[in-house]
């Protein structure tokens, strides 16, 4: 089990991490709204919107890990999002089936890393359920895309939009929780339980 001293780098930067989760939430809300408000857009536009979402989420997650001194698992979530975003931008003519595969891989990969991160954050037990829920939802939707590949592009746009809004909500709840904990237990006053 991690001690407070082992967790201190993360708790010391909790304010930055909370802000990063809030930024991820805003990006997710914006992209989710775009997917839901423009579901009849051409497949190319949907591909580019998804690529923007994966890339932006990846950049923010990587920034949390690197500049906020967050856990290394967050860097993997970020790298995965950036890679999927770049691949999507380089090949906008992807077929719907290929898009399903990329979305599914990204969602499942993100979900796995969010679950690993939740296990790692033993010193923050109240924040872990949000990451677990985030991971389970990501994996579930990724598996759903694999099991039902014939779902139409419109349904994919709605699913990605709803997914982005749900992720935004979960990231916002985590950011608010971290902010509250930071006010209650500033890094200089954290004592072992």
N, C-alpha and C positions, 0 to 999 in steps of 0.2 A: 504494500500500500504506500502511496506517495505521502511524503510528509509535507508540512507547510513550507519548509525550506526548499524542497525539491520543486514545489509548485510556485515559488516566489517569482521567477521570471514571468510566468503567465499572469499571476495576480497583480504584479507590479504594472503590467501593461493592460489590465482589464478595461480601463477606460478607452484605450485605443481599439481593443478588440470589440467592445460594445459598439463603438462608432462604426467599425467595419461591418459588423453584423447588420446594423441599421442601414448602412449604404447598400449592402447586398439586398436587404428587404426593399429598398426604394427601386433598385434596378429590377428586381423581380416583379414588383407591382407595375412598373412602367411597361416592361415587356409583356407581362400577362394581359394588361389592358389592351395593348396593341394587337395581340393574338385574338382576343375576344371581340374587339371592335371591328377588326378587318378580316373576318374569317374567309371571305370570298376572294381574297387576294390571290394572285397567280402563285403557282407552286414556287417559282423562283423567289418571290417576295417572302413567302413563308420560310423557305430555306434560309434566306438572308436574315430574317428576324430571329430565327432559332440560333443561327450562327452568332449573331450579335449578343443574344442572351447568354449562350454558353461562354463566349469570349469575355464579356463584361463580368459575369459571375466568376470566371476563372481569374481574371486580373485582380478583382477585389479579394478573393480567397488567397491568392498568392501574396498579395500585399499584406494581408493579416499575418501570414506565416513569416514573411521576411522582415517587414518593418515593425510589425506589432509583436514580434518574437513569439508568435503563436506556435502551436504544435506542428510537427512535420507533416502530419496527415492532412492538414489544411493546405500545405504546399502541393500535395498530390492532387487534391480536389481542384486546386487552381490550375495546375499544369494540365490536367485532363480537360477542363473546360476550355483552356486556351487552345490546346491541340485540336479538339473537336471544332471549335470556332474557326480556326485557320483552315482546316480541311474543308469545312462547309463553304468558306469564302472562295477558296481556290477552285472548287468544283460546284458552282451554283446550279448546274444542270443535272444534279442528282435526281434519280428516279425516286418515286414515293417509297418504294421498298427499301432503297438504300438509305433514305432519310429516316425511315422507321428504325433501321439497324443502328444508325448513328445516335439517334435519340435514345433508343433502348440501352445501348452501351453506355452512353453518358449518364443516364438516369441510374442504372444499376451500379456503375462505378462510383458515382457520387454517393449513392446510398450506402454502399459498403464502407467508404471512407468516413462518412458521417457516423456510422455505427462504431467504427474503430475509434474515432475521436471521442465519442460518448463514453466508451470503455476507458479511455485514457484519462478523462477528466474526473477521476475519482474524488478529487478534492473539491469539486463543485457539484454535489449531488442534486441540487435543485435545477441545474441547467441541463443535466443529462437527458431527462425525458424529452425535451424539445429536440435534441439532436437525434435521439432514438426514433421519435415520430417522423422527423425529417428523413432519416435513412430508410425507414420502413416504407414510407410513402414513395420515395424515389425508386426503391427496388420494385415495389408493387406495380407502379406504372410502367417501369421498364419491361418487366415480365409480361404485363398486359399487352404491350406493343409487339412483343415477340410471338405471343400466343394468338393474337388477332391481327395479322399483317394486312388483311384486306380492308381495314377501317379506312374510310375515305380521307382525303386531304382536309376537308372541312372538319371532320371529327378530330384529326390530328391537331389542327390549329386550336380547337377548343380544349383538347386535352393538355397541350403545352401551355395554353393560356391559364387554365385552371391550376395546372401544376405550378406555374410561376407565381400565381397569386397565393397558393397554399404555402409555397416555400417562402414567399415574402412575409406572410403572416408568422410563420414559425421563426424566421430569422429576426423579425421585429420583436416577438415575445422573448427570444433569447437576449437580444440587445437590451430590452427594458429590464429584464431580470438581472443581467450583469451590471447595469447602471445602478439598480437599487442595491445590489450587494456591495458595490463599490462605495456607495454613500454610507452604508451601514458598517462596512469593514474596510476602511482605507488601507492601502498596502502597508503603510507604516505601523498600523495597529493590529494587523492580523496576527493572532496568537494560535498556537496549536490547541486543538480541542481537548 
